[in-house]
Amino acid sequence: MEELQQVAGYPLIQSVLLQVSILLAIELIWNLCEVLFIDAAPAGSLLLHLLDWVRLHKADVDEKARDVLQSDSPAEHRDYWDVVVSYVLQGRLDEARQMLGKKATLTPAANNIYKMMDNLLSKMPFYNPGGTQTLTEFDVKWRHWHEEVDRCLQDNSFASNQHLEVLCKILLGDEDTLLEHKDLLGTWYHFLVSRLLFCHPTVKPTELHYYAQSCMTMFLDSRSAPEPLDSILLAAFEFDIHQVIKDCSIALNNWWFVAHLTDLLDHCKLLQSHNLHFGSNLREFLLLEYASGLFTHHSLWQLAVDYFDHCLEFGRVYLELQIERVPLDTERKALKVLRICEQRQMSEQVRSICKIMAMRALRNNRLGSALSWSIRAKDAAFATLVSERFLQDYCAKGTFSDLDLIDNLGPAMLLSDRLTFLGKYREFHKLYGEKRFKEAAKLLLSLMTAKIAPRSFWMTLLTDALPLLEQKEVIFSADQTYELMFCLEELTSSLNTPSSDSDKSMQEEDVELTKVELLRLALSRNLAMAIVKEGTVET
């Protein structure tokens, strides 16, 4: 079973290892570009930066040194000399001296030659950019030290100790000796930096490409072609920025690296000489490509918006095209997309999103959500449609759904006449519930006389007036009662036309006639009471 699990997980492990190797390569290239293009270190300082670069990306020596130092007898450990040589190859001479000191204490007879090697290591000069020493003075001092190392080798000072003699040859920059330690160097660019350290410490940026090409040729097998990473690093050492970008675009599996590297170089004013023959500049072109790729991802699409914002020429056009392709799976996601569009005054996209969500909510009979989206879209026609559905729902159930939304419409109710009616009709119900009958009666009448209420809803409004007409206290004045009577007669005259009766059953007609008779009776009674009351008040 365990073997099956290992086999099943093998492709996943391979994928993870591949991703790690790509990330390490990206970091390697990025750091080298920082050294060569952005820091643009001059001769002397350049080598110090390259040493830091190699140490950062060849850190296995520290792990090996830890194993050696934690052993019972570090100087007798099988990796002891590998650690010492690795330290020297990376220019970490103080750490190499500390390691050699452990060996010297174990072999008192060879103490003199260990002291001699320690002396050579301690004397090796390193350029100090912040010091008072000029580059020429440093070069003279380094040559004197180099001659001293050469004399020690010529005098066979270390002939009795093979390992120290190898160290002396490395300090002298002997190419054959350096190449014998390919396993410790690991890469041709480590070989390049070590060779420069011990042969050409004042190398100029313009000379790098020559040494890089020769080191790669010497280090790599002549029968095999260079890897893509080798070509990219060589192009960087040749200070060919555009070739680096081109090779990275081909070799790496996405646009992330080239987009960000180009952006950085562009901000450093290093890409001014290169313009595309189409569209925008190289930086914007690569950022647009990368952001477009992000938009296809289910969770990273929001990051792409920021990239488009930083593309001043075509960013907004791309964003408008891509935002319409984002699937609005949930209301939460739709709100995210909507917020992005609203922040950028993309009014057409805002309306489109709101209409889509409103239609979806209406199909699912979620009237409150549909109304909210239609108001947000400022779509009067759709708001009217949803308001009609609310009124139909009220007629069928006798109650309103989504009361919180209707109660808080505010100025939004002015979007359409039907929405205004819905809001005002709900206000009538609130006034009635609070027993503010006179205000409720006035509002109900105004809805009919101002023609805000749809004709199909007049009978419902008149029916709502019945409880007010039946109150002991006179609610409607004589004039208001006359207006209600006029509305009732206008409604009944339209109901008596043949076309309106064709779709109704006999039972429905009887109900309508009963309502009309009740209303006429109530209105007549209320009119009489109102006339008596008003006449009494006047006298």
Secondary structure, DSSP 8 states (H G I E B T S, - for coil): -HHHHHHHHHHHHHHHHHHHHHHHHHHHHHHHHIIIIII---TTHHHHHHHHHHHHH-THHHHHHHHHHTSS-GGGSTTHHHHHHHHHHTT-HHHHHHHHHHHHHH-GGGHHHHHHHHHHHHH-----TTSS--HHHHHHHHHHHHHHHHHHHHTTTTTT-HHHHHHHHHHHT-HHHHHHTHHHH-SHHHHHHHHHHHH-TT--GGGHHHHHHHHHHHHS-TTS---HHHHHHHHHHTT-HHHHHHHHHHHSSSSHHHHHHHHHHHHTT--TT---SSSS-HHHHHHHHHHHHHTTSTTTHHHHHHHHHT-TTTHHHHHHHHHTTS---SHHHHHHHHHHHHHTT-HHHHHHHHHHHHHHHHHTT-HHHHHHHHHHHT-HHHHHHHHHHHHHHHHHHSS-S-HHHHHT-GGGGGG-HHHHHHHHHHHHHHHHHTT-HHHHHHHHHHHHHTT-S-GGGHHHHHHHHHHHHTSSS--S-HHHHHHHHHHHHHHHHHHTSHHHHTT--HHHHHHHHHHHHHHHHHHHHHHHHHHHHHHHHH-
